[in-house]
Structures are given as structure tokens and as C-alpha cells.
């Protein structure tokens, strides 16, 4: 089966009903980043602490209750103001939950000209193109990722969720940084990244309908499917690039996020459980 082909509905429903997927009514691609083995074999990442997802704009009242039941106290929204306005998809207000606006890109980065360039890269589906885009996310995302990492450092008892639109690229990189700091393997992180193919499947029609408004994707449906790809080798290439170009995860969060070695040690401790 093509990596871009729709998944069998019965298989999809079964996979989405089991960990690491979490059911939040009205939200797609929700996963618990817990129970991931780390180097040494004596620890795993904590369950019930950090969650990743697609946008929360469609969450129902029942879904809001499910988020609260998970103990989520903070939402980190990685989308730009222009993106939210364009798709009329604001993050909802949920009683007892703080919404932290942490856009990876500025409004200037979402100019029509820049978005056309970015879409052209995505449309190729090539690993090299994604690396250029992911490098841009790393270059721009220091403040956004710092906010998430400070939460881990300062509020280890408060569960949180972070998201972009589909929960694949900006969210995938944030998840990779957290898991790398925890000591997870490249294989484990790449497997998590690839699960977005399953997690975003219910959101696929909405995403494709949005992309169809863009001239590039309207004229070439294959380009839209390429943009949605989440292959393990893409994340493997990202982790390799992070080491070669940025000096690895610890050096990146020191320079881009302004964190110290002590911060990194505390964050790692707060991410793990025996």
C-alpha cells in the first residue's frame, strides 16, 4: 500500500483506540509521549505528563472534560496568528486550562510569498526539502520550544499538551526534542513521528480541503499528499541534521532556548520514571 493512501477504516479505528493514542472528542492525532524506553534501559518517559496533538479548535465540550480528566493544565499552541486567522481555528478556552500562545513562526514568515515557497518545498515530498523546512523551524522555534521546556522544568506535576495544525511538523520537532533530551533512541522517535500518518487520518479531509484553496495543491493533488507524509526516514534525517548542523539536542536548547546544563538535567529528570 502507498504510504500516502488512505488507511483501512477498521484497522484505523483499532489503532486509534489503543496507546499511545488518546481519545479527545473533536481532536485528532492525540498521543501520550510516555512509556518510551530511554538509554540504559532503567527508565521510560513518564505517562500522563506530555501529550502531542493536532489543532484543538474542534474540541467538543465532552473533549474539554476529557482533557481536564487527563490532568492537562496547559496548552501550547505552536501556530502563528496569521494561520489561526486564515483557517478561523482559534484554540478554545477551557476552564482550568491555560492556553499559552507559542508560535514557531512570526506573521512575517506567513506572508503569501513565503508560504508559496514553503508549500513548493512540501509538495516535493523529498527528505531534503523537509530538512530545509525543519531547519527553518529550528531557527525560528527557540522561544516556542523554550516555553515548553520551562514548563517541564518548573511544573513537573502539571500535564500539558502541545500542537500545531495537523500535529506533524512543528509538533513533531517539539516531540523529538523532548524525547531526545529524555534519552530516547532515534528508532523510537522516528516511530512516534510516523504514527502521525495514523493520527491525522480522521483530519485528512479537512486538511486536504484547506490545501485545495492553494493554487499549487488545487492543480496537483499529489503535492498535497506529499505534504502530509510522515515517514520514519524523514525523522531519522532530522535527528542526523540536528547533530551535524546544530551540535545535537543539548547544544541546540542551550543556544536557541537559553537553557543551562542544570536546566537540562532537571528537565531530563522530570521527563523520566523508573
For each residue, the residues with C-beta under 8 A, 3 or more apart:
1: 5
2: 5
3: 197 229 231
4: 225 226 228 229
5: 1 2
6: 201 204
7: 11 12 197 198 201
8: 11 12
9: 12 13
10: 13 14
11: 7 8 14 15
12: 7 8 9 15 16 198 201 202
13: 9 10 16 17
14: 10 11 17 18
15: 11 12 18 21 198
16: 12 13 21 23 198 199 202
17: 13 14 21 23
18: 14 15 21
19: 22 32 35
20: 31 32 33 34 35 192 195
21: 15 16 17 18 30 31 195 198 199
22: 19 30 31 32 51 70
23: 16 17 30 66
24: 27 30 53 59 63 66 67
25: 59 60 62 63 66
26: 56 58 59 60 62 63
27: 24 30 53 54 55 56 58 59 63
28: 53 54 166 167 199 200 201 202 203
29: 52 53 54 166 167 168 196 199 200 203
30: 21 22 23 24 27 51 52 53 54 161 199
31: 20 21 22 51 52 53 192 195 199
32: 19 20 22 35 47 48 50 51
33: 20 36 45 49 50 51 52 175 178 179 192
34: 20 44 45 46 47 48 49 50
35: 19 20 32 44 45 47
36: 33 44 45 179 182 184 188 192
37: 41 44 184 185 188
38: 43 44 45 182 183 184 185 272
39: 183 184 185
40: 43 183
41: 37
42: 274
43: 38 40 183 272 273 274
44: 34 35 36 37 38 272 273
45: 33 34 35 36 38 49 50 179 182 184 271 272 273
46: 34 49 50 270 271 272 273
47: 32 34 35 273
48: 32 34 70 71 159
49: 33 34 45 46 156 159 160 271
50: 32 33 34 45 46 152 159 160 161 162 178 271
51: 22 30 31 32 33 70 72 159 160 161 162
52: 29 30 31 33 161 162 163 167 171 172 174 175
53: 24 27 28 29 30 31 56 161 162 163 167 171
54: 27 28 29 30 163 164 165 166 167 171 199 200 203
55: 27 58 79 89 91 163 164 165 166 167
56: 26 27 53 59 75 77 91 92 161 163
57: 87 89 90 91 92
58: 26 27 55 89
59: 24 25 26 27 56 63 64 67 92 94
60: 25 26 63 64
61: 64 65
62: 25 26 65 66
63: 24 25 26 27 59 60 66 67
64: 59 60 61 67 68 92 94 95 97
65: 61 62 68 69
66: 23 24 25 62 63 69 70
67: 24 59 63 64 70 72 94 97 161
68: 64 65 71 72 94 95 96 97
69: 65 66
70: 22 48 51 66 67 159
71: 48 68 158 159
72: 51 67 68 75 97 159 160 161
73: 96 97 98 155 158 159 160
74: 97 98 99 100 151 155 158 160 161
75: 56 72 91 94 97 98 99 100 160 161 162 163
76: 100 102 144 147 148 151 160 161 162 163 174
77: 56 84 91 99 100 101 102 103 162 163 164
78: 102 103 104 141 144 162 163 164 170 171 174
79: 55 83 84 103 104 163 164 165 170
80: 83 84 103 104 105 106 107 109 110
81: 84 85 101 103 107
82: 85 86 107 110
83: 79 80 86 87 110 165
84: 77 79 80 81 87 88 89 90 91
85: 81 82 88
86: 82 83
87: 57 83 84 165 210
88: 84 85
89: 55 57 58 84 165
90: 57 84
91: 55 56 57 75 77 84 99 101
92: 56 57 59 64
93: 99
94: 59 64 67 68 75 97 99
95: 64 68
96: 68 73
97: 64 67 68 72 73 74 75 94
98: 73 74 75
99: 74 75 77 91 93 94
100: 74 75 76 77 147
101: 77 81 91
102: 76 77 78 143 144 147 148 162
103: 77 78 79 80 81 106 144
104: 78 79 80 137 140 141 144 164 170
105: 80 109 110 140
106: 80 103 109 110 140
107: 80 81 82 110 111
108: 111 114
109: 80 105 106 114 140
110: 80 82 83 105 106 107 114 115
111: 107 108 114 115
112: 115 116
113: 116 117
114: 108 109 110 111 117 118
115: 110 111 112 118 119
116: 112 113 119 120 216
117: 113 114 120 121
118: 114 115 121 122 133 136
119: 115 116 122 123 214 216 217 223 227
120: 116 117 123 124 216
121: 117 118 124 129 130 132 133
122: 118 119 125 129 130 133 223 226 227
123: 119 120 216 217 220 223 224 226 227
124: 120 121 129 223 226
125: 122 129 223 225 226 227 229
126: 129 130
127: 130 131 231 233 234 237
128: 131 132
129: 121 122 124 125 126 132 133
130: 121 122 126 127 133 134 169 234 237 238
131: 127 128 134 135 237 238 241
132: 121 128 129 135 136
133: 118 121 122 129 130 136 137 169
134: 130 131 137 138 169 173 238 241
135: 131 132 138 139 241 245
136: 118 132 133 139 140
137: 104 133 134 140 141 169 170 173
138: 134 135 141 142 173 242 246 252 256
139: 135 136 142 256
140: 104 105 106 109 136 137
141: 78 104 137 138 144 145 170 173 174 256
142: 138 139 145 146 255 256 257 258
143: 102 146 147 257
144: 76 78 102 103 104 141 147 148 170 174
145: 141 142 148 149 174 177 253 256 257
146: 142 143 149 150 253 256 257 258 259
147: 76 100 102 143 144 150 151
148: 76 102 144 145 151 152 160 162 174 178
149: 145 146 152 153 177 178 181 253 257 259 263 267
150: 146 147 153 154
151: 74 76 147 148 154 155 158 160
152: 50 148 149 155 156 178 267 270 271
153: 149 150 156 259 263 266 267 270
154: 150 151
155: 73 74 151 152 158 160
156: 49 152 153 270
157:
158: 71 73 74 151 155
159: 48 49 50 51 70 71 72 73
160: 49 50 51 72 73 74 75 76 148 151 155
161: 30 50 51 52 53 56 67 72 74 75 76
162: 50 51 52 53 75 76 77 78 102 148 171 174 175
163: 52 53 54 55 56 75 76 77 78 79 167 171
164: 54 55 77 78 79 104 167 168 169 170 171
165: 54 55 79 83 87 89 207
166: 28 29 54 55 169 171 196 200 203 207 228
167: 28 29 52 53 54 55 163 164 171 172 196 199 200
168: 29 164 171 172 193 196 200 228 230
169: 130 133 134 137 164 166 172 173
170: 78 79 104 137 141 144 164 173 174
171: 52 53 54 78 162 163 164 166 167 168 174 175
172: 52 167 168 169 175 176 193 196 230 235
173: 134 137 138 141 169 170 176 177 238
174: 52 76 78 141 144 145 148 162 170 171 177 178
175: 33 52 162 171 172 178 179 189 192 193
176: 172 173 179 180 189 193 235 238 239 242
177: 145 149 173 174 180 181 249 252 253
178: 33 50 148 149 152 174 175 181 182 271
179: 33 36 45 175 176 182 184 188 189 192
180: 176 177 183 184 189 239 242 249
181: 149 177 178 249 250 253 264 267 268 271
182: 36 38 45 178 179 268 271 272
183: 38 39 40 43 180 268 272
184: 36 37 38 39 45 179 180 188 189
185: 37 38 39 188 189
186: 189 190 235 236 239
187: 190 191
188: 36 37 179 184 185 191 192
189: 175 176 179 180 184 185 186 192 193 235 239
190: 186 187 193 194 232 233 235 236 239
191: 187 188 194 195 232
192: 20 31 33 36 175 179 188 189 195
193: 168 172 175 176 189 190 196 230 232 234 235
194: 190 191 197 230 231 232 235
195: 20 21 31 191 192 198 199 230
196: 29 166 167 168 172 193 199 200 230
197: 3 7 194 200 201 228 229 230
198: 7 12 15 16 21 195 201
199: 16 21 28 29 30 31 54 167 195 196
200: 28 29 54 166 167 168 196 197 203 204 207 228 230
201: 6 7 12 28 197 198 204
202: 12 16 28
203: 28 29 54 166 200 206 207
204: 6 200 201 207 208 228
205: 208 209
206: 203 209 210
207: 165 166 200 203 204 210 211 224 228
208: 204 205 211 212 221 224 228
209: 205 206 212 213
210: 87 206 207 213
211: 207 208 214 217 224 227
212: 208 209 217 218 224
213: 209 210 218
214: 119 211 217 218
215: 218 219
216: 116 119 120 123 219 220 223
217: 119 123 211 212 214 220 221 223 224 227
218: 212 213 214 215
219: 215 216
220: 123 216 217 223 224
221: 208 217 224 225
222: 225 226
223: 119 122 123 124 125 216 217 220 226 227
224: 123 207 208 211 212 217 220 221 227 228
225: 4 125 221 222 228 229
226: 4 122 123 124 125 222 223 229
227: 119 122 123 125 211 217 223 224
228: 4 166 168 197 200 204 207 208 224 225
229: 3 4 125 197 225 226 234
230: 168 172 193 194 195 196 197 200 234
231: 3 127 194 234 235
232: 190 191 193 194 235 236
233: 127 190 236 237
234: 127 130 193 229 230 231 237 238
235: 172 176 186 189 190 193 194 231 232 238 239
236: 186 190 232 233 239 240
237: 127 130 131 233 234 240 241
238: 130 131 134 173 176 234 235 241 242
239: 176 180 186 189 190 235 236 242 243
240: 236 237 243 244
241: 131 134 135 237 238 244 245 246
242: 138 176 180 238 239 245 246 248 249 252
243: 239 240 246 247 248
244: 240 241
245: 135 241 242
246: 138 241 242 243 251 252 255 256
247: 243 250 251 252 255
248: 242 243 251 252
249: 177 180 181 242 252 253
250: 181 247 253 254 261 264
251: 246 247 248 254 255
252: 138 177 242 246 247 248 249 255 256 257
253: 145 146 149 177 181 249 250 256 257 259 264
254: 250 251 257 258 259 260 261 264
255: 142 246 247 251 252
256: 138 139 141 142 145 146 246 252 253
257: 142 143 145 146 149 252 253 254
258: 142 146 254
259: 146 149 153 253 254 263 264 267
260: 254 263 264
261: 250 254 264 265
262: 265 266
263: 149 153 259 260 266 267
264: 181 250 253 254 259 260 261 267 268
265: 261 262 268 269
266: 153 262 263 269 270
267: 149 152 153 181 259 263 264 270 271
268: 181 182 183 264 265 271 272
269: 265 266 272
270: 46 152 153 156 266 267
271: 45 46 49 50 152 178 181 182 267 268
272: 38 43 44 45 46 182 183 268 269
273: 43 44 45 46 47
274: 42 43
